[in-house]
Every structure is written in structure tokens, then in C-alpha cells.
Amino acid sequence: MKKRALISVFEKNGILELASFLNQAGWEIISTGGTAKHLKENGVPVISVSSVTGFPECLDGRVKTLHPAIHAGILAKRNEPAHRETLEKQGFSLIDMVCINLYPFFDKVQSGLPFDETIEFIDIGGPALLRSAAKNFCDVIALTDPSDYAEVIAQLKTGSVSEVFRKKLAGKVFNLTSAYDAAISRYLLDETYPSYWTMSFKKAHTLRYGENSHQSATLYLDADDKGALGTMTQIHGKELSYNNIRDLDLAWKTACSFGLGANPAVSHEDVERLLPNLRFPSVCCVAVKHNTPCGVSLADNLAQAYAKTHACDPVSIFGGIVACNVPIDADTAAKLSDLFLEIIVAPDFEDSALEILKQKKNIRIMRAPFAPGAALECISVDGGLLVQETDCRLMEKWDVVTKVQPDERDIADMVFGMRAVHYVKSNAVVAVKDLAAIGIGAGETNRIWAAELALSRSGRVIEANAKVGGDGRPARVLASDAFFPFPDVVEAAAAAGVKAIIQPGGSVKDDLSIEACNDLGVAMVFTGTRHFKH
């Protein structure tokens, strides 16, 4: 009896070569729809599904292969006499290969089609056929990935496909269908935290190594919602590493938190509600090193923004990442090229800027047209997954808790500082002057150490600026990601010349910090929103 293959593919690449080989090897090919037409037009004989089932396609093609004549031929155990007897009694023939790839539901969700149209791209027959074939992989070749066609052909030329390879193909089927079903579930469920956490991620790149050279790593991208990373284009430089991608993600999130593109920026909708008349320059430049900002600023143009960002920590920026929320011009590119940087990311680059930057062979240049927008974020733990909403709220309130009111010129710096500290590892404190971080204390195990680091670093920046014509004034604003459990941070800030502090509040000892501010002439605002970043 001739072997039979059921072939029905949405993506036609490689299918003609496979079908032609099977035909020449004496296989019969069952097919339907566009695949059958494609094969016939290229001289490959095809048996229609309807002639196998004795039943016409119906419901606009929704029902074609959902029939016992098809699934019995796939699922029958060849070494089970009762199964063979049933097939003979029913007049069914064995099917020895199922080659299917599915309706492109992933792509259609991303394209933003209306709901009713998107639903039509939920494949029913395809997954059912593949699952049947994969369950019976000892007897049936289950093919869904065109990259496997050549190996199947090669093994068939030797006589048969090995059980080891059949098992691998079966595993790939369930790997695909589980991701496919997860995407459909996510599309249909209106639940932030469903009973089962299922996501669809597709392998994008095998990375050279992970966080350290002895760790393997791979990048997976969301199959039905690419996000900012999935829409970035690398236009120059070495392959991205694991650490590069982590830092790139944070740098781009920080830069875009002040807006994307050259439009007047409101820091956040919370600010619009609380301080409706507050506006900021539109251009943001961020430097990131070891997954925490080492410089961030706002300015009216990119040259100013980069200069302020570089001044925050001219040592740590070396070997780091620079992100800008506006296209990079030639003047800024020339300054960037003076440094060793791992990555530069921006929405676009002037041609003249690319000419300058590409003179450095290894620097990675990333074009990023879209801002990050993920509603949820995940962190793996041993045996589980922590899932939380992305930290999108900046402040719940603007509560001046001291007798001293913040100076009008300090309010914008206070809001900027809270936005900047939001992306710094906890415990985090940022010293601010003129819409720029001039001292960042990050990742400390207590808040006074973070404050002391930020203030000492800001002192060095002010001293350096004074030597080249700066005004020599100390930082006026200090921002903290969480409350002060003691008045020590206030005391250290006042001693360094700080005139205004912004922090969430909420400590049982808030009164001690408020009292210290009143005694030292420092204004303090509580926002009611903590921004831990561990």
C-alpha cells in the first residue's frame, strides 16, 4: 500500500521540494485549498480531502479535515491489529505524514484587525491534525517547521525517518500549538492575572553567552506583541549580548518616559493632574551602566542634553549605553564617538551621524521607532514566576508637608528627579540640578548610603563644572524612591546645600524628617507613591 502525506500549509516556502520528492518516491499526497492549487500548478498530483472523507468542505472552509477518515488514518497504531481491522472495516487508509503550518494568528493580532476578522485566523483543523500526528509520532511524521523538510527528505532517502527525529518533530508540534493557544487565550481573556500564566515567545537569537561567559543564553521575543525591543533594528555593530539587551531595555524605557520625539513633554499624566501648568523640554538623554542610569537629563536640544548627562558621571558612562528620545544629529554623534560605548539607541539617525558613528566597527547602533508599552513585567524565581503591573504611576499626590514651600524653579527639578529615580536600583537617591541628575546613589542597602553617594557625586560634578565656567551652586533638589525612616538623609542633604526634597512619605517616623526639614529650611513634598526597583 502506498504511503500517504497530508499537506496543507499557509507558508509555501520549501513545500514544493518536499511534495515533489514524496511524489517521486511513490507517496500519495492529500491536500486542500491553496496548497492543493499550488502543488497542482507545479505538476505534483494531489488527492482532495473531500475525496478521502466523502464529505464536501462546508461552513466557508471551517470544516474540511475534521473527519474520522482523516484522524483515524493518522491515529491508528500500525502494530495494533484491532486498529487495522477498524480501518479496513470503515474503508479508511493510513496517513503517514502530516505537514501543516497554521493560520498566522500571531501576525494578525499584531496587525490590529477588527475582532471578528481576527477570530477567523484561529486555526482549528491544523492544530488538531498536528496534535494527532504528534501523539502517534512512532508511526506518523509530524511536520510544522519548513526548516525540517530537508532533514526529513534526507532520512527518507536512507529508508525511514528515525524515531529519535520523529519524537523531536512531535515535540516541536506541541511547542508550537501551546504557544499558539496561549496567544489566543491572551487575546480572548479580559483578565490581568488568569488562572494559568501562558505566553507566546519565539526564539529570536542564540546569544554568545549569558550574564557571564560560562552561562548560555537565548533571546525570545513575544510572538503576538513585539514590544519596543522586537521593533528595534540594529543598523551597525556587533551582535547584542545578554547584558547589552538588559541595559538597552532599561535605557530606552528611561529615555521614553519623558516622551518620544520632539514634542513638548508632560512628565506623566499624574503630573498633568496635580501640576497642570508644568512643562518640560522635550529632549532626553540617558546613560546606563550595569542596568542602572549613570546620567539622565532634559534639555531643549540634544547637544545640551548629552553634555548634562555625560557630566553626571563621565567615568561610568565609559562602556555604557546612551539612549536619546529624538533622532541623533551629526554634532552629537561626533561627541558620542569620542567615547567607548556599547550601544547608542534613538528613534532615528541623520545620515551624517551614521557616517560618523559607523567609523567605530563594534559599536551597536539601534533604531527604535516605538516607545515601550508593556502593561506587565515578569521575573523568574526558582519554581515560579512573579508577574506584576509595570510601574506607570509617578505620584498619587503633591503634598507639601513642610512650612517651607518649594521654590518655583525647584518644582520641575523635583518632578524630574522623581521620574529619574524611578529607574534607579533601590535604595535609590538622585541629586538634581537644572533638569539633570548630577549625583546618583543606587543599589545601596540603606537609604543614607544612597543619599551620601548621590550628594558626594553631585559635589564632584559641581566642582568640575565650576572649573569650566559653571555657577558652582550645589544641587537644590534630592529625590528618593522610598520614604526616610530617619532624619539622617534630610540632615545630609541640607549640609550639602539641598533646598527641596521629594519622596513618597509613609514612614512611621515621617514627623522626624518633616521636623528636620523645618529646622534646616528645606522644603519637602510627599508623593504617596513608592518606586522600589530591585
N, C-alpha and C positions, 0 to 999 in steps of 0.2 A: 504494500500500500504506500502511495506517495505521502511524503511529509507535507504538512500544510503550515503556512505562516499567515497570521492575520496582521495586516499592516494598515495603520491609519494615523497619519502624523500631521500636525499643524505646521511644524517647521520641516521643510522638504530637503534641507541640506544633507547630502550623503545617502538619501533613501534610494535614489535610482541605482547607485552602485550596489547596495545591499540587495535590492529586489532583483536586479539583473543577474547577480551571482546566484541567488536562490533559484531563479528560473532555469538558468543553465545547469544547475546541479539537480534538477528534476523536481523541485518543490512546486507545489501549487500555492498561489497567493490569493488570499481573500482580502478584499478591500472595499471601501465605500467612499462616496463623496469626492472631494478634491484630490485625495490621494489616488483613488482609482483612475480618475481622469488623467492625472499627471503620469502615472505608470503606463496607461494605455497609449497616450500620445508619444511615449518614448519606446514603444514596441514591447512592453512587458505585459503578457496576458494576465488577466485578473478575473477572479470569480467574485461576483457580487455577494454581499452579506445576505441580501434578500433571497438569493437562490439557495443559500445554505439554510436559512431559517424557515423558508417557505412563507415568509410574512413580510409585507412591504414596510418600508420606513414610514413612520407616522409622527404626528404632532410636531410638524415642522422640523423633522430630523431629531427630535429629542429621544425617540426610541428607535434604535437601529440594531444594536448588538446585545441588548438586554433580553436574551432568549436562551432557553436550555440547550438549543442546538449549538450555541457558541460556548457557553460556560461549561456545559458538560464535556465538550471536546477538550477544553483546557484543563479542567479539574480532575478528570478521570485518572486514577492511578494505573499506570501501564502494567504493573505486576499484580494487580488485583483482579482475578477472574470475574468476580461479580460486577465490577465496573465495566469490563469489556463486554460482558453479556448484556448489560443495560444499554450500552451504546449501540450494540448490534440490533437489539430489540427495537430501539427507538429510531434506528436509521441515522444515527449521528456519527460523524467522523472525528478523529482526533485532530487537535490543533497543537502543533509542536513548537511554535514560536509566536509570541505576541510582541509586536513593535509599535509602541504608542508614544506620542508626546502630547501633552494636554493643551486644552484651550488656554490662551495666555491671560489667565485671571490676574496674575501679578502685574502685568503691564497695563491691563485695563483699569485696575484700581488706581494706579498712578496717573493715568491719563485724565481722570476726573469725569468719566462718562456718567450720565444720569443713572440713578439706582436701577431702574427697570432694564436698561441696556447692560449694565454691569452683571446683573444676575444671569443673563443669558450666556456669559462666559464662564459659568460654573460647570465644569465638565463632570458628567455623571458616568457615562459609559466608559470613558477612558480609564479613570481610576479603578472602576470595577474590573475591567479586563486585566489591567496590570496587577491588581491585587490577587486575582485568581491565578494568573501565571506565576507570580512570585511565590504564592503559597505552595504551588506544585512545581517548584524550581528543579527538582530532581528529574522531571520529565519534560519540562517546558522552559524554553529560553525566554526570559522576560527582559525586553529591551526598551529603554526610555531615553537613553543618552546617546546622541549621534557619535560622540567620541568613542563609543564602544563598538560601533559597527565593524571597524577594521579588524579588531581582535576576534570578533565572532566569525568573520569570514576566514581569518587565518586558521582558527581552530577547526572550523568545519572542513577546511581543506585537508586537515590531517585525519578526519573521520568523524569527530564529535567534539562538542564543547564540554570541557571538564566540569565536574561537579563543583569544584572549588570556584571556578569562574561563574558558574550558574548561581551559586549562593551569593557571590558578590553582587551580581546583577539584581538578584532579588532584594538584597539589602538596599541597593540604590533606589529601587522602586518605592519601598516603604519610606525611605528617607525623603523622596520627592513628595509622595502623597501626604505624608504627615505635615510637611511644610505647606503644601497646597491647601489642605484642610484648615491649618492654623490661620492662613491668610483669609480664608472665607469666614471662619469663626470671628476673627478680629473685625472684619468688615460688617458682619451682621449684628454682633453683640454690642449693645449700648451699655457696657459695664467697664469701669476703670480697672477693677480687680475681679476678673471672672474666677470661677471655681478652679479651673486649670489654666496655668500660665503657658500659653503656646505662642511662639513667634516663628516667623519665617525668615531665616537668614541664609544667604547663598555665599558659598566660598568665593572670595574675590582674588586673594593673593596668599600664597605661602610666603611668609616673611623669612628673612635671613635667620633671625633668632628673636627671642622674646625680650623681656626686661633685662636679662643678662645673656651672655653668649652661650651658656650651656642650656638655655631653655628654648624649646621650639615654640613657634607661634604662627598663627594664621589669621588673616583678616576676613571676617564675614560681613556682608552688607545686607541690610534689610531688603527683602525681595519685593515687598509691595509698598515701601515708603523709604526712598533712598536717603532722605535727610540731607543735611549740608555736606557731609563727608562724601556720600555717594554721588553728589553732583559736582564735586570739585574735579578739576582737570589739572594734572601735572604737566607742565609745559617745558620743564627743564630739570636736569639734575639726577642724582642717584635715586635708587628705589627707597621708598619710605620704610623706616623701621618701626618696630612696635612702640618704642618710646617717642619717636617722631609723631606718630599718629595720636598718641595720648596728648602730647603737648600741642599739636596742631588743633585738636578738638577744643582744648581749653582756650587757646589764644583766639580762635575765631569766635567762640562764644563771648569772650570778654569784649572784643572789638565791636561785635554786632549788638551788644547790649546797649550801646549808645546810638544805635541806628545804623542802617546800611545805606550808603550813598550820601551825596552832598545835599541833604535837606536839613533845615533847622530841626534840631533834635530835642524832644522831651525825654528826660531820662527814663520815665516809666509812667504808666497810667496812674499808679498810686500818687506820683508827684503831681500829675495833672489835676488830680482831685484835691490834694492838700495844698499845693502851691501853684495855682493855675497860671500865674504870670511868669513863672520861672522858665527860662530858655537857656540852651547851651550851644556852644559852637558845634558844628556838625562833624568835624573830622576827629577820629580817634586813632591812636597808635598804641599798640600793646607789645611789650616784650615778655616772653615766657621762658623760664628755665626750670627744669625738673618739676614740671607740672604745677608751677605757681607763678603768677606775674612777678617780674622784677622791674617793671616800669609800665605805667599807663597814664595817658594824658588826653586832653581835648584841646583843640585849637581851631583857628579859622582856616588854616591851611596845613598841608601835610608836612612841609619843611619844619614849621614851628612845632607841630605835634611830635614829630620824630626827635627833634632836638630835646624837648622836655622829657620824653620817655627815656632816651639814652642817658640823660643827666641823672636820672633816678638811681641807676646802678650801672655805670659804664664797665664794671668788671664782670658782673654776672651775665650781661647781655651777650658776651662773647660765647659763641657756640650755641646760642639760643634760637628762638623763633620770633619773628616780627610779623604782626598782623595789623593791617590797616583797613578801615571800613570804606575807603574811597580808592579809586584807581591810583596806581603809583606812577609818578612823573619822573622825568629824567634827572632832575636835581636831587630828588630824594633817593633815587636809585644809585646815584654817584656816592652819596653818603653811606648808604647801606653796603655798597661794595667795598668800603674801607674796612669792614668788619668781617670776621669769620662768622657766618650764620648758617644754621642748618636748613632753615625754611623761611621763605617770605610768602605770605598769603594775602591776597587782596581780591576785590571783585574784578579787577582788570589791571592791565599794564599798558602804558604808552609804548609804542614800537621802539622809541628811542631808549626807554627804560629797560626793555628786554635786551636790547643790544648791549647795554652796559652790564646788566646782571649776568647774562649768559657767558660773559668772559670768564666767569668762575665756573669751572667744569662741574663741580659736585653740588653746588647749591640747589636746593629743591625749590622750584617756583610753582606756586599753586594758584590757579584761577578759581575763585569761589563765588559764583553768581548768586547764591542763596544764603540767607541767614539761618542759623539753627532754629528749630521749632518743635523739638520733641516734647511731648507732654509728660512723658515718664522717663525715668532712668533706672538702671538696674546695676546691682553689684553682686557678684557671686560670693557665696560663703560655702564652706565645706558641707556639702549635702543640701544646699538650698540656694535661693536667690532672693535678695532683698529688692523690692520694687517700690519706688516712691514717685510722687509727683515732682516734676522739675521745679526748682526753687525760682518761681517767677514773681512773687510778691516782694517788693522792695521795702515798703513800710506801711504799717497799719495806721499810724498817726504821726503827727508832728507836734510833740508836746514839749514846750519849753518849760523845764522843771526848776530852773534857777531864777534868782532875782535878776541876774544879768541877762539881757536879751542878746541873741547873736547879732553881730554887726551885719548890715545888709550885704556887704561884699563877701561875707563868710558863708551865707546860706547856700549859694551854688556849690562852693567847695565842700560843704557838709554833705549835700546830696551826692555829689560826685564821689566823695570818699566812701559813702555807704555802698554805692554801686560798685566801686573798685574792690572794696574789702570782701564783697560777696563772692569773688572768685579766688580769694587767697586762702590757703590752707589754715585751718584753725589750730591753735588760737591765732587770731589774725588781728593786727592793728596796722592802719595806714595813716601816715602823716601827709597832709595835703597843703599845697600852696599853688594858687593861680591855676586851678583845674588840672593839676598834675600831682601824681604820687611822688613825693621826694624822700620817702622812707617807708619801707615795708617790713614788718615783723611777721613772719609766717611760720606755722607748724610748731609753735612752742607749746610746752606742756603746762605753762601757766601764763596768765594774761600780762602780768607785769614784765616778764621777759620779752614778750612780743612787743609791748609798748616801748621798752628800753631799746630794743633793736631798731624799731621804726624811728624813734627820736634820735638815736645816735647816728643812724644813717642819714637822716634828714640834716643833721648838723654838718656832716661832711659835704653833702650836696650844696648846702647854703654857703659853706666856706669856699668851695670850689667855684661856685657862681660869682661870689664876691670878687674873686681874683681876676675874673674876666669881665667885670663891669656890672655884676648883679647888685641888687639893692641890699643884700646881706640881711634882710629881715628873716626871722625864724618862721617856721611853719605856723600858721594860725589855727589850723584845724586838725583834729585827730578823730579817726573813725574806727570803731571796733565792731567785730562781727557778733559779739555777745556782751552780756552785762558785766559790770565790775563788781566782784564780790567784796572788794576792799577799796578804800580811797587812795591806795598807793599809785594807781595809774593817773588819777587826777593830779596828784602832787608832782609826779614826774613830768607830766605834760605841762603844768603851769611853770615849773622850773625851766623848761625848755622854751618858754615863750608862747605856748599854745593859748589861744583866746576862745576857742569853741570846740566842744566835743559832741559827737553824735554817736549814740549807742542804743541798743534795744531797750535797756532797762529790764526790770523784773526780778532783780536780786532782793532777798530779804533785807539786805543791807544797803539798798539804794539811798536811803537817807544819809548815810555816811559820805557817799560820793557827792550828793547834792550839797551837803553842808560844806564839804571841802571846796567845791566849786564856788559857792557863795563867799567863802572866806578869802579865796585867791583871785576873785574877779574873773572867773571863767564861765562862759555860757554853756549850758548843756541841754541837748534835745534827746528825748526818748522817742523811738520809732515804734516800739511794740513788736518788732519782727526780728527774730534771731536768724543768723546766717552761718551756722556751722558748716564747714566743708572738711570732712575727714578723708 
